[in-house]
Amino acid sequence: MYSQIIHIDGPDKTGKDTVRDIVVKQAKGNYLVYVRSFISQIIYSRLYNRKIDEKFFWERLKNEYLQGAKFFVFICMVEEVEHRFKAHDEKDIHISEFEKHQEAFLNFVQEAADKGVKIHVIDTSFATPQESARELENHVQNDFVSNCVNCNLCKVKESEKSTNYCIGGKDILVVNTVNLKVNKDSFDFLQKCLLESGILERCVVTDSVRCSTKSGKIEYQDFSNCSFHLQHQIEMLQPKVILALGNQVYEFLIASKLFPTHKIVKINSPAVIKFGKVTEAQYLKQLKNSIKV
């Protein structure tokens, strides 16, 4: 599992601490989870007229967000919270205050969105703590896709981007050079070969460089710039083997040490078919011989 920093905020009795305990346990120390962080600091200073330097906490929040931290606000229906208040003999806050507090948190979510910060809202009204923890984890994983789409790490950022495709399982991570889907014939042929080899349902096909380039040429620096996304993907999927399509990808993966080198298998890129270097039958045979996991 990859490492992640998570901030959970929201009004009282929405399940923050309970979910945090589950998430931390499941992550086996890879997640650092804060309950009541920058968001609560700002919200409660507003609600109780505390004189703080709000700009300081806003800047820290946005800086954390830009470095990959995930922010969540937990909410709950008033009727369900009333039951929780009674069950826990809550006397520090009245239910009418809860409604005011929850509204303040939801308004803050929109305020943050206007400033370019995405905060996920999780409603715990009818979900078990385990279900809420699973929803949080899904958001963390799905953000990988949006991080790729909105990436500004390199000079080709204005080009078409890719995330994952041809997903069947996660045992085998098939890594292409750059946006394989741009060449539909090559992609369709690879998918056909994976299917005929009997491993399609075990594969995730991805790109080592997420953006397509106008020239089609990739430099080592392009691989290096984009390795952040590939590293997260490897940590998230934990594949048994990586199938590198072509010399460029293979050499970069070996040099980058993102994955144990003895579990990286090299075969030709599907483009070799287009240039007539091997036949389809030869390529399929090479693929079958290469993957024995």
N, C-alpha and C positions, 0 to 999 in steps of 0.2 A: 504494500500500500504506500502511496506517495504521502509526503508531508503536507499539512495544511493548517492554517490559522483561521479560526472561526470565532465570530462574535455573535452572541445570542442576547437579544434584548426583548423587552415587552413588559406589560403590566404584571402585577402579582398574580400568582396562581394560574399561570398559563402553561406550566410544565417545563420551564426552562432548565432548572437544575436536574430534574429527573431525566430529561432527554440528554443533557450534557453528559451525565454519568454513563448512559448507554453508549453514546457516540464515542466517548473517550475509551471505554472498555473495548468496543469493537475495533477501534483503530489501533489498539495495542501500542499506545504512546506516540503514534505518528501525527495525531491531531492535537493542537493546543487550542482549547476551547475556553473562551471568556464568557461569563454571564454577567450582564450589566456592565457595559463598556462605554465607549464614547457616546453612543446614542442616548443611553439612560442618563449620562452625565448632563447632556444638553437638555433633554426633556424635563428632568426633575428640577433643574435650575430654573427653567421657565415656569413650571407649575408652582414652585414655591418661592419664586422671586429671589433666587440666590444670585449674588453678584459674582459672576465668573467671567473669564476671558473665553467666550464661546468660540471665537475665531481660532484660538489655539486648539481646541478639541476638534473643530471642523477640519482643520488642516491635518491633524494627526489621523483622523478617520479617512480622509481622502488619500493620504499617503499610504496607509495600510491597504486600502482598496486597490490602488494602482500597483502595489507589490503582490497582489494576488489573494489577499485575505477575503473571506466570505462573510457577509453580514446578513443576519436574520432577525425578524421581528415576529414573536409569537403572539397570537391573539386567541380569544375564546368568546363564545356566546355568553351573554350576561347570565342567562338561566343556568348554564352549566357551572359558571364561576360561583354563583350563589350556593350551589351544592358543595363545591370545594371549600368555600368559606366556612360553611357549617361543619363539614367533616374535619377541618383543621382548626376549628374554633378561632377563626381569624378576627382579630379585634383592632389591628393596626390601621386598617383601611375600610371604609364603608363601601358598599356596592355601588352607590351613586358616584363615588370618587373613581372607582374602577372604570366606569363608562367614560368619564372625562379623561382619564389617563390613556385608555385605549385609543380614543379619538386622537389624542396628541401624538401617539406613536404612529398611527396610520397617516396623519398629516405629514409627519416627518419623512415617511417613506416617499411620498410624492415630492417633498422638498428636496430630498437627496437625489431623486431621479432627475429633477430639473438641473441639478448641479453635476450630473454625469456619474452618480454613484447608484449602483443597483443593490437594493435590499430585498431579499426574498421574504415574503410573508407566509407563515405557516399557521393554519387554523387548527388548534388542538381540541376543538369542541367535542368531536365524536371519534377521535382517533386515540388508540392506545399509545403509550409512550414509545413502544417499539415501532409503531407505524409512523409516528412523527419523526423518529430518528431515521427511519428509512427514507422518508420524504426529504429530509435535510441532506442525506447522503446523495440522493438522486440529483438534487440541485447542484451539489458540489461537482458531480461527475458531468452533468449536462453543461455546466459552465465551461468545460474544456472546449466544447464546440464553439461557443460564442467567443471565447478567447482567441481561437484561431481566426474566426471571421473578422474580428475587430483588431487583429494584430497590427502593430506599427513598428515591428522590430527591424525591418530591412528595406532596401531600396525598391523591392518589387511589390511593396504593400498595396499598390493601386490595382494590381492584377487580380484575376479570378482566383479565389481561394478554395481549398479543399479541406475536409475534416476527416471523416471516415466514410467508407462505403464498402459494399459487398461484405456485410457483416453476417457471419453465421455462428461463430463461437469466439473463443479467445485463446485457444491453445497455440495457434500459429499466427504471428504478426507478419504479414507480407508487406515489405517496405519498397515502394517504388522511388524513382528519383524525384519527379515533379509532376503534379496533377495529371495522373494517368487518364482521367476521364476526358481530358481535352482530346485525346486520340481515342475515339469511341471504338474503332476496330481493335486496337491493342487491348483495351479494357475488356471488351466482349470476349476476345480470344483467351485472355488470362482467366476470366470467370469460367469459361467453358473447360479449360484445362484443369482448373481446381476442382470443378464438378466431376470430370471424368477420372480424376485421380482419387476421388473419394474423400477429399479433405475440405471441400468448400464450406461445409457446415462447421468446421473447426477454425475458420480463418477470419481475420480482420485485415482488410487491405487498406493501406494508408500511404501517405507520401512523406518522404524525408524533408522536402521543401514544399510548403503549403501553397505557395503562389505560383501560377504559371508565368513564365517569362516570355517576352516578345520574341527573343532570339531562340528560345528553347535550350540555351546553354546554361549550365549551372556551375558556379565556382565554389571552391571549398568554403569561402566565407558565407555563402548562402546556406550551406548545410549548417554551419556553426550558428548562424543567426537563428535558425529555425529549430535547433536541437532542444530548446526549452520545451516546445510542444511535444516533440517525440519522446523526450524523457518522461514527461508526465503521462503520456499514453502507455509507455512501457510499464511504469510504476502502477498505473491503474489496472491494466489488463493482466500483468504478470504472465506473459506467454511462456510456453515451454521452449519455443524455438522462434527465431526470426529468419524469414526467407528474404534475402536481399536480392532485388532484381537488378543485376548489372554490377560492373566493377566499381563505378563511382559510389554507389550506396554502400557496397560491401566494404570498401576501403575506408569510408567515413565512419561506419559503425565500428570497425576494428580500432581505428585511431581514437574515436570518442570515448570508448570504454563505457558506453551507456548500458551494455549488456554483455554477459560472459561470452568471450570470443568463440569458445568451443560449441556454443549453441547458435551461432550465426552461420547459415547455409547460403552459399551464393549460386545463383543460376542466371542465365541470360535474361535480359529484359524482353518482353514480348515484341519489342520493336525489331528484333532480329528477324522475325518472320517477314515483316514488311520489306526489309532490305534483302531478303532471299538468302540469308546466311545459313539458316537451317529450315527444314520442313516442319510442318505442324506436327507430324508424327514423331520426329526427332525431339522436338521441344517437349511434347507430352511425356516421352520416355525419360528425358532429363529430369523433368519435374517429379515423376514417380520415383526415380532412383535417388533423388536428393532428399525427399521428405520421408523419413522412416522414424516417426516419433509417435 
